[in-house]
Amino acid sequence: GSMDFSHYKTSAAAQRDDARSLQVLQGLGTKEIGSVTVDSRNALVTLLTACRQEGASRIEIVHHTNSGLLMRQPNKPCTSYINLFVKMRSGPHEAEIALRP
Protein backbone atom coordinates (compact mmCIF):
# COMPACT_ATOMS: atom_id res chain seq x y z
CA GLY A 1 0.00 0.00 0.00
CA SER A 2 0.96 3.59 -0.27
CA MET A 3 0.01 6.75 1.61
CA ASP A 4 1.51 10.21 1.42
CA PHE A 5 1.93 12.13 4.62
CA SER A 6 2.49 15.92 4.88
CA HIS A 7 1.40 17.92 1.84
CA TYR A 8 1.93 21.48 0.59
CA LYS A 9 4.30 22.48 3.40
CA THR A 10 7.94 23.45 3.45
CA SER A 11 10.38 20.66 4.18
CA ALA A 12 10.92 21.88 7.77
CA ALA A 13 7.16 22.10 8.46
CA ALA A 14 6.64 18.62 6.98
CA GLN A 15 9.37 17.20 9.20
CA ARG A 16 7.72 18.71 12.29
CA ASP A 17 4.32 17.25 11.37
CA ASP A 18 5.84 13.91 10.43
CA ALA A 19 7.51 13.58 13.82
CA ARG A 20 4.03 13.18 15.34
CA SER A 21 2.96 10.81 12.55
CA LEU A 22 6.02 8.64 13.20
CA GLN A 23 5.15 8.42 16.92
CA VAL A 24 1.62 7.28 16.13
CA LEU A 25 2.82 4.73 13.58
CA GLN A 26 5.41 3.27 15.90
CA GLY A 27 2.84 3.01 18.70
CA LEU A 28 0.34 1.24 16.40
CA GLY A 29 -2.24 3.67 17.79
CA THR A 30 -5.53 4.65 16.19
CA LYS A 31 -6.84 6.93 18.94
CA GLU A 32 -4.16 9.51 18.09
CA ILE A 33 -4.83 9.31 14.35
CA GLY A 34 -6.39 12.78 14.30
CA SER A 35 -2.94 14.28 14.88
CA VAL A 36 -1.46 12.54 11.83
CA THR A 37 -1.14 14.43 8.56
CA VAL A 38 -1.87 11.80 5.89
CA ASP A 39 -3.76 11.77 2.60
CA SER A 40 -5.95 8.81 3.59
CA ARG A 41 -6.71 8.74 7.30
CA ASN A 42 -9.23 5.88 6.81
CA ALA A 43 -6.60 3.73 5.09
CA LEU A 44 -4.15 4.39 7.93
CA VAL A 45 -6.75 3.46 10.57
CA THR A 46 -7.50 0.26 8.64
CA LEU A 47 -3.80 -0.58 8.36
CA LEU A 48 -3.04 0.01 12.05
CA THR A 49 -6.17 -1.85 13.19
CA ALA A 50 -5.35 -4.85 10.98
CA CYS A 51 -1.75 -4.85 12.20
CA ARG A 52 -2.84 -4.97 15.83
CA GLN A 53 -5.51 -7.62 15.16
CA GLU A 54 -3.01 -9.82 13.31
CA GLY A 55 -0.44 -9.59 16.10
CA ALA A 56 1.96 -6.91 14.95
CA SER A 57 4.66 -6.44 17.52
CA ARG A 58 5.99 -3.14 16.21
CA ILE A 59 6.56 -0.90 13.23
CA GLU A 60 10.09 -0.19 12.13
CA ILE A 61 10.69 3.00 10.18
CA VAL A 62 13.10 2.22 7.35
CA HIS A 63 13.25 5.61 5.67
CA HIS A 64 11.57 8.98 5.99
CA THR A 65 12.01 11.92 3.65
CA ASN A 66 10.10 14.49 1.65
CA SER A 67 10.16 15.81 -1.89
CA GLY A 68 11.67 19.10 -0.74
CA LEU A 69 14.74 17.28 0.53
CA LEU A 70 14.91 14.95 -2.45
CA MET A 71 14.70 17.81 -4.95
CA ARG A 72 16.93 20.10 -2.84
CA GLN A 73 14.16 22.68 -2.68
CA PRO A 74 13.38 22.87 1.06
CA ASN A 75 11.34 26.07 0.83
CA LYS A 76 8.89 24.83 -1.82
CA PRO A 77 5.71 22.92 -0.95
CA CYS A 78 6.44 19.22 -0.63
CA THR A 79 4.99 15.79 0.12
CA SER A 80 6.55 13.48 2.68
CA TYR A 81 7.07 9.73 2.52
CA ILE A 82 7.60 7.09 5.18
CA ASN A 83 8.85 3.60 4.33
CA LEU A 84 8.29 1.04 7.03
CA PHE A 85 8.20 -2.61 8.00
CA VAL A 86 5.43 -4.08 10.10
CA LYS A 87 6.97 -6.66 12.40
CA MET A 88 4.54 -9.52 12.98
CA ARG A 89 4.89 -12.10 15.71
CA SER A 90 4.87 -15.61 14.34
CA GLY A 91 6.01 -17.98 16.99
CA PRO A 92 9.53 -17.33 18.23
CA HIS A 93 10.36 -15.24 15.16
CA GLU A 94 9.06 -12.08 13.61
CA ALA A 95 7.90 -11.80 10.01
CA GLU A 96 8.33 -8.59 8.06
CA ILE A 97 5.78 -6.89 5.86
CA ALA A 98 7.21 -4.02 3.82
CA LEU A 99 5.08 -1.01 2.95
CA ARG A 100 6.63 1.35 0.44
CA PRO A 101 5.31 4.05 -1.86
Chimera marker file (.cmm) of the C-alpha trace (Angstrom):
<marker_set name="trace">
<marker id="1" x="0.000" y="0.000" z="0.000" r="1" g="1" b="0" radius="0.5"/>
<marker id="2" x="0.965" y="3.594" z="-0.275" r="1" g="1" b="0" radius="0.5"/>
<marker id="3" x="0.006" y="6.745" z="1.609" r="1" g="1" b="0" radius="0.5"/>
<marker id="4" x="1.510" y="10.213" z="1.419" r="1" g="1" b="0" radius="0.5"/>
<marker id="5" x="1.930" y="12.131" z="4.619" r="1" g="1" b="0" radius="0.5"/>
<marker id="6" x="2.493" y="15.916" z="4.878" r="1" g="1" b="0" radius="0.5"/>
<marker id="7" x="1.396" y="17.925" z="1.836" r="1" g="1" b="0" radius="0.5"/>
<marker id="8" x="1.927" y="21.481" z="0.591" r="1" g="1" b="0" radius="0.5"/>
<marker id="9" x="4.299" y="22.481" z="3.397" r="1" g="1" b="0" radius="0.5"/>
<marker id="10" x="7.943" y="23.445" z="3.448" r="1" g="1" b="0" radius="0.5"/>
<marker id="11" x="10.378" y="20.658" z="4.183" r="1" g="1" b="0" radius="0.5"/>
<marker id="12" x="10.916" y="21.875" z="7.772" r="1" g="1" b="0" radius="0.5"/>
<marker id="13" x="7.165" y="22.095" z="8.464" r="1" g="1" b="0" radius="0.5"/>
<marker id="14" x="6.635" y="18.619" z="6.976" r="1" g="1" b="0" radius="0.5"/>
<marker id="15" x="9.366" y="17.196" z="9.198" r="1" g="1" b="0" radius="0.5"/>
<marker id="16" x="7.722" y="18.707" z="12.291" r="1" g="1" b="0" radius="0.5"/>
<marker id="17" x="4.317" y="17.245" z="11.369" r="1" g="1" b="0" radius="0.5"/>
<marker id="18" x="5.838" y="13.911" z="10.429" r="1" g="1" b="0" radius="0.5"/>
<marker id="19" x="7.510" y="13.581" z="13.822" r="1" g="1" b="0" radius="0.5"/>
<marker id="20" x="4.026" y="13.181" z="15.336" r="1" g="1" b="0" radius="0.5"/>
<marker id="21" x="2.963" y="10.808" z="12.550" r="1" g="1" b="0" radius="0.5"/>
<marker id="22" x="6.015" y="8.644" z="13.199" r="1" g="1" b="0" radius="0.5"/>
<marker id="23" x="5.152" y="8.416" z="16.917" r="1" g="1" b="0" radius="0.5"/>
<marker id="24" x="1.616" y="7.284" z="16.132" r="1" g="1" b="0" radius="0.5"/>
<marker id="25" x="2.824" y="4.727" z="13.575" r="1" g="1" b="0" radius="0.5"/>
<marker id="26" x="5.412" y="3.272" z="15.905" r="1" g="1" b="0" radius="0.5"/>
<marker id="27" x="2.841" y="3.010" z="18.695" r="1" g="1" b="0" radius="0.5"/>
<marker id="28" x="0.340" y="1.243" z="16.402" r="1" g="1" b="0" radius="0.5"/>
<marker id="29" x="-2.240" y="3.673" z="17.787" r="1" g="1" b="0" radius="0.5"/>
<marker id="30" x="-5.525" y="4.649" z="16.194" r="1" g="1" b="0" radius="0.5"/>
<marker id="31" x="-6.839" y="6.931" z="18.943" r="1" g="1" b="0" radius="0.5"/>
<marker id="32" x="-4.161" y="9.511" z="18.092" r="1" g="1" b="0" radius="0.5"/>
<marker id="33" x="-4.828" y="9.313" z="14.348" r="1" g="1" b="0" radius="0.5"/>
<marker id="34" x="-6.391" y="12.782" z="14.303" r="1" g="1" b="0" radius="0.5"/>
<marker id="35" x="-2.944" y="14.278" z="14.882" r="1" g="1" b="0" radius="0.5"/>
<marker id="36" x="-1.463" y="12.544" z="11.829" r="1" g="1" b="0" radius="0.5"/>
<marker id="37" x="-1.138" y="14.434" z="8.555" r="1" g="1" b="0" radius="0.5"/>
<marker id="38" x="-1.872" y="11.805" z="5.889" r="1" g="1" b="0" radius="0.5"/>
<marker id="39" x="-3.756" y="11.773" z="2.595" r="1" g="1" b="0" radius="0.5"/>
<marker id="40" x="-5.950" y="8.815" z="3.589" r="1" g="1" b="0" radius="0.5"/>
<marker id="41" x="-6.714" y="8.739" z="7.296" r="1" g="1" b="0" radius="0.5"/>
<marker id="42" x="-9.225" y="5.877" z="6.809" r="1" g="1" b="0" radius="0.5"/>
<marker id="43" x="-6.597" y="3.727" z="5.093" r="1" g="1" b="0" radius="0.5"/>
<marker id="44" x="-4.150" y="4.386" z="7.926" r="1" g="1" b="0" radius="0.5"/>
<marker id="45" x="-6.746" y="3.458" z="10.570" r="1" g="1" b="0" radius="0.5"/>
<marker id="46" x="-7.499" y="0.259" z="8.643" r="1" g="1" b="0" radius="0.5"/>
<marker id="47" x="-3.805" y="-0.583" z="8.359" r="1" g="1" b="0" radius="0.5"/>
<marker id="48" x="-3.040" y="0.010" z="12.050" r="1" g="1" b="0" radius="0.5"/>
<marker id="49" x="-6.169" y="-1.850" z="13.188" r="1" g="1" b="0" radius="0.5"/>
<marker id="50" x="-5.348" y="-4.846" z="10.979" r="1" g="1" b="0" radius="0.5"/>
<marker id="51" x="-1.751" y="-4.852" z="12.203" r="1" g="1" b="0" radius="0.5"/>
<marker id="52" x="-2.840" y="-4.970" z="15.828" r="1" g="1" b="0" radius="0.5"/>
<marker id="53" x="-5.506" y="-7.623" z="15.161" r="1" g="1" b="0" radius="0.5"/>
<marker id="54" x="-3.007" y="-9.818" z="13.309" r="1" g="1" b="0" radius="0.5"/>
<marker id="55" x="-0.442" y="-9.594" z="16.095" r="1" g="1" b="0" radius="0.5"/>
<marker id="56" x="1.955" y="-6.909" z="14.952" r="1" g="1" b="0" radius="0.5"/>
<marker id="57" x="4.662" y="-6.440" z="17.518" r="1" g="1" b="0" radius="0.5"/>
<marker id="58" x="5.989" y="-3.139" z="16.206" r="1" g="1" b="0" radius="0.5"/>
<marker id="59" x="6.555" y="-0.897" z="13.232" r="1" g="1" b="0" radius="0.5"/>
<marker id="60" x="10.092" y="-0.186" z="12.134" r="1" g="1" b="0" radius="0.5"/>
<marker id="61" x="10.690" y="3.004" z="10.176" r="1" g="1" b="0" radius="0.5"/>
<marker id="62" x="13.104" y="2.219" z="7.353" r="1" g="1" b="0" radius="0.5"/>
<marker id="63" x="13.252" y="5.606" z="5.667" r="1" g="1" b="0" radius="0.5"/>
<marker id="64" x="11.571" y="8.976" z="5.988" r="1" g="1" b="0" radius="0.5"/>
<marker id="65" x="12.007" y="11.915" z="3.649" r="1" g="1" b="0" radius="0.5"/>
<marker id="66" x="10.095" y="14.489" z="1.652" r="1" g="1" b="0" radius="0.5"/>
<marker id="67" x="10.161" y="15.807" z="-1.891" r="1" g="1" b="0" radius="0.5"/>
<marker id="68" x="11.670" y="19.104" z="-0.736" r="1" g="1" b="0" radius="0.5"/>
<marker id="69" x="14.741" y="17.281" z="0.534" r="1" g="1" b="0" radius="0.5"/>
<marker id="70" x="14.906" y="14.951" z="-2.454" r="1" g="1" b="0" radius="0.5"/>
<marker id="71" x="14.700" y="17.812" z="-4.951" r="1" g="1" b="0" radius="0.5"/>
<marker id="72" x="16.930" y="20.096" z="-2.843" r="1" g="1" b="0" radius="0.5"/>
<marker id="73" x="14.162" y="22.681" z="-2.680" r="1" g="1" b="0" radius="0.5"/>
<marker id="74" x="13.381" y="22.866" z="1.058" r="1" g="1" b="0" radius="0.5"/>
<marker id="75" x="11.336" y="26.074" z="0.827" r="1" g="1" b="0" radius="0.5"/>
<marker id="76" x="8.888" y="24.827" z="-1.818" r="1" g="1" b="0" radius="0.5"/>
<marker id="77" x="5.713" y="22.917" z="-0.951" r="1" g="1" b="0" radius="0.5"/>
<marker id="78" x="6.445" y="19.224" z="-0.625" r="1" g="1" b="0" radius="0.5"/>
<marker id="79" x="4.995" y="15.793" z="0.123" r="1" g="1" b="0" radius="0.5"/>
<marker id="80" x="6.550" y="13.477" z="2.679" r="1" g="1" b="0" radius="0.5"/>
<marker id="81" x="7.067" y="9.726" z="2.519" r="1" g="1" b="0" radius="0.5"/>
<marker id="82" x="7.598" y="7.091" z="5.178" r="1" g="1" b="0" radius="0.5"/>
<marker id="83" x="8.852" y="3.603" z="4.327" r="1" g="1" b="0" radius="0.5"/>
<marker id="84" x="8.290" y="1.040" z="7.029" r="1" g="1" b="0" radius="0.5"/>
<marker id="85" x="8.204" y="-2.610" z="8.004" r="1" g="1" b="0" radius="0.5"/>
<marker id="86" x="5.426" y="-4.080" z="10.098" r="1" g="1" b="0" radius="0.5"/>
<marker id="87" x="6.970" y="-6.660" z="12.401" r="1" g="1" b="0" radius="0.5"/>
<marker id="88" x="4.540" y="-9.521" z="12.980" r="1" g="1" b="0" radius="0.5"/>
<marker id="89" x="4.886" y="-12.098" z="15.707" r="1" g="1" b="0" radius="0.5"/>
<marker id="90" x="4.874" y="-15.609" z="14.337" r="1" g="1" b="0" radius="0.5"/>
<marker id="91" x="6.011" y="-17.984" z="16.994" r="1" g="1" b="0" radius="0.5"/>
<marker id="92" x="9.532" y="-17.331" z="18.229" r="1" g="1" b="0" radius="0.5"/>
<marker id="93" x="10.360" y="-15.236" z="15.160" r="1" g="1" b="0" radius="0.5"/>
<marker id="94" x="9.062" y="-12.075" z="13.606" r="1" g="1" b="0" radius="0.5"/>
<marker id="95" x="7.904" y="-11.799" z="10.014" r="1" g="1" b="0" radius="0.5"/>
<marker id="96" x="8.327" y="-8.589" z="8.057" r="1" g="1" b="0" radius="0.5"/>
<marker id="97" x="5.780" y="-6.891" z="5.858" r="1" g="1" b="0" radius="0.5"/>
<marker id="98" x="7.212" y="-4.023" z="3.821" r="1" g="1" b="0" radius="0.5"/>
<marker id="99" x="5.081" y="-1.013" z="2.954" r="1" g="1" b="0" radius="0.5"/>
<marker id="100" x="6.631" y="1.352" z="0.437" r="1" g="1" b="0" radius="0.5"/>
<marker id="101" x="5.306" y="4.048" z="-1.859" r="1" g="1" b="0" radius="0.5"/>
<link id1="1" id2="2" r="1" g="1" b="0" radius="0.2"/>
<link id1="2" id2="3" r="1" g="1" b="0" radius="0.2"/>
<link id1="3" id2="4" r="1" g="1" b="0" radius="0.2"/>
<link id1="4" id2="5" r="1" g="1" b="0" radius="0.2"/>
<link id1="5" id2="6" r="1" g="1" b="0" radius="0.2"/>
<link id1="6" id2="7" r="1" g="1" b="0" radius="0.2"/>
<link id1="7" id2="8" r="1" g="1" b="0" radius="0.2"/>
<link id1="8" id2="9" r="1" g="1" b="0" radius="0.2"/>
<link id1="9" id2="10" r="1" g="1" b="0" radius="0.2"/>
<link id1="10" id2="11" r="1" g="1" b="0" radius="0.2"/>
<link id1="11" id2="12" r="1" g="1" b="0" radius="0.2"/>
<link id1="12" id2="13" r="1" g="1" b="0" radius="0.2"/>
<link id1="13" id2="14" r="1" g="1" b="0" radius="0.2"/>
<link id1="14" id2="15" r="1" g="1" b="0" radius="0.2"/>
<link id1="15" id2="16" r="1" g="1" b="0" radius="0.2"/>
<link id1="16" id2="17" r="1" g="1" b="0" radius="0.2"/>
<link id1="17" id2="18" r="1" g="1" b="0" radius="0.2"/>
<link id1="18" id2="19" r="1" g="1" b="0" radius="0.2"/>
<link id1="19" id2="20" r="1" g="1" b="0" radius="0.2"/>
<link id1="20" id2="21" r="1" g="1" b="0" radius="0.2"/>
<link id1="21" id2="22" r="1" g="1" b="0" radius="0.2"/>
<link id1="22" id2="23" r="1" g="1" b="0" radius="0.2"/>
<link id1="23" id2="24" r="1" g="1" b="0" radius="0.2"/>
<link id1="24" id2="25" r="1" g="1" b="0" radius="0.2"/>
<link id1="25" id2="26" r="1" g="1" b="0" radius="0.2"/>
<link id1="26" id2="27" r="1" g="1" b="0" radius="0.2"/>
<link id1="27" id2="28" r="1" g="1" b="0" radius="0.2"/>
<link id1="28" id2="29" r="1" g="1" b="0" radius="0.2"/>
<link id1="29" id2="30" r="1" g="1" b="0" radius="0.2"/>
<link id1="30" id2="31" r="1" g="1" b="0" radius="0.2"/>
<link id1="31" id2="32" r="1" g="1" b="0" radius="0.2"/>
<link id1="32" id2="33" r="1" g="1" b="0" radius="0.2"/>
<link id1="33" id2="34" r="1" g="1" b="0" radius="0.2"/>
<link id1="34" id2="35" r="1" g="1" b="0" radius="0.2"/>
<link id1="35" id2="36" r="1" g="1" b="0" radius="0.2"/>
<link id1="36" id2="37" r="1" g="1" b="0" radius="0.2"/>
<link id1="37" id2="38" r="1" g="1" b="0" radius="0.2"/>
<link id1="38" id2="39" r="1" g="1" b="0" radius="0.2"/>
<link id1="39" id2="40" r="1" g="1" b="0" radius="0.2"/>
<link id1="40" id2="41" r="1" g="1" b="0" radius="0.2"/>
<link id1="41" id2="42" r="1" g="1" b="0" radius="0.2"/>
<link id1="42" id2="43" r="1" g="1" b="0" radius="0.2"/>
<link id1="43" id2="44" r="1" g="1" b="0" radius="0.2"/>
<link id1="44" id2="45" r="1" g="1" b="0" radius="0.2"/>
<link id1="45" id2="46" r="1" g="1" b="0" radius="0.2"/>
<link id1="46" id2="47" r="1" g="1" b="0" radius="0.2"/>
<link id1="47" id2="48" r="1" g="1" b="0" radius="0.2"/>
<link id1="48" id2="49" r="1" g="1" b="0" radius="0.2"/>
<link id1="49" id2="50" r="1" g="1" b="0" radius="0.2"/>
<link id1="50" id2="51" r="1" g="1" b="0" radius="0.2"/>
<link id1="51" id2="52" r="1" g="1" b="0" radius="0.2"/>
<link id1="52" id2="53" r="1" g="1" b="0" radius="0.2"/>
<link id1="53" id2="54" r="1" g="1" b="0" radius="0.2"/>
<link id1="54" id2="55" r="1" g="1" b="0" radius="0.2"/>
<link id1="55" id2="56" r="1" g="1" b="0" radius="0.2"/>
<link id1="56" id2="57" r="1" g="1" b="0" radius="0.2"/>
<link id1="57" id2="58" r="1" g="1" b="0" radius="0.2"/>
<link id1="58" id2="59" r="1" g="1" b="0" radius="0.2"/>
<link id1="59" id2="60" r="1" g="1" b="0" radius="0.2"/>
<link id1="60" id2="61" r="1" g="1" b="0" radius="0.2"/>
<link id1="61" id2="62" r="1" g="1" b="0" radius="0.2"/>
<link id1="62" id2="63" r="1" g="1" b="0" radius="0.2"/>
<link id1="63" id2="64" r="1" g="1" b="0" radius="0.2"/>
<link id1="64" id2="65" r="1" g="1" b="0" radius="0.2"/>
<link id1="65" id2="66" r="1" g="1" b="0" radius="0.2"/>
<link id1="66" id2="67" r="1" g="1" b="0" radius="0.2"/>
<link id1="67" id2="68" r="1" g="1" b="0" radius="0.2"/>
<link id1="68" id2="69" r="1" g="1" b="0" radius="0.2"/>
<link id1="69" id2="70" r="1" g="1" b="0" radius="0.2"/>
<link id1="70" id2="71" r="1" g="1" b="0" radius="0.2"/>
<link id1="71" id2="72" r="1" g="1" b="0" radius="0.2"/>
<link id1="72" id2="73" r="1" g="1" b="0" radius="0.2"/>
<link id1="73" id2="74" r="1" g="1" b="0" radius="0.2"/>
<link id1="74" id2="75" r="1" g="1" b="0" radius="0.2"/>
<link id1="75" id2="76" r="1" g="1" b="0" radius="0.2"/>
<link id1="76" id2="77" r="1" g="1" b="0" radius="0.2"/>
<link id1="77" id2="78" r="1" g="1" b="0" radius="0.2"/>
<link id1="78" id2="79" r="1" g="1" b="0" radius="0.2"/>
<link id1="79" id2="80" r="1" g="1" b="0" radius="0.2"/>
<link id1="80" id2="81" r="1" g="1" b="0" radius="0.2"/>
<link id1="81" id2="82" r="1" g="1" b="0" radius="0.2"/>
<link id1="82" id2="83" r="1" g="1" b="0" radius="0.2"/>
<link id1="83" id2="84" r="1" g="1" b="0" radius="0.2"/>
<link id1="84" id2="85" r="1" g="1" b="0" radius="0.2"/>
<link id1="85" id2="86" r="1" g="1" b="0" radius="0.2"/>
<link id1="86" id2="87" r="1" g="1" b="0" radius="0.2"/>
<link id1="87" id2="88" r="1" g="1" b="0" radius="0.2"/>
<link id1="88" id2="89" r="1" g="1" b="0" radius="0.2"/>
<link id1="89" id2="90" r="1" g="1" b="0" radius="0.2"/>
<link id1="90" id2="91" r="1" g="1" b="0" radius="0.2"/>
<link id1="91" id2="92" r="1" g="1" b="0" radius="0.2"/>
<link id1="92" id2="93" r="1" g="1" b="0" radius="0.2"/>
<link id1="93" id2="94" r="1" g="1" b="0" radius="0.2"/>
<link id1="94" id2="95" r="1" g="1" b="0" radius="0.2"/>
<link id1="95" id2="96" r="1" g="1" b="0" radius="0.2"/>
<link id1="96" id2="97" r="1" g="1" b="0" radius="0.2"/>
<link id1="97" id2="98" r="1" g="1" b="0" radius="0.2"/>
<link id1="98" id2="99" r="1" g="1" b="0" radius="0.2"/>
<link id1="99" id2="100" r="1" g="1" b="0" radius="0.2"/>
<link id1="100" id2="101" r="1" g="1" b="0" radius="0.2"/>
</marker_set>
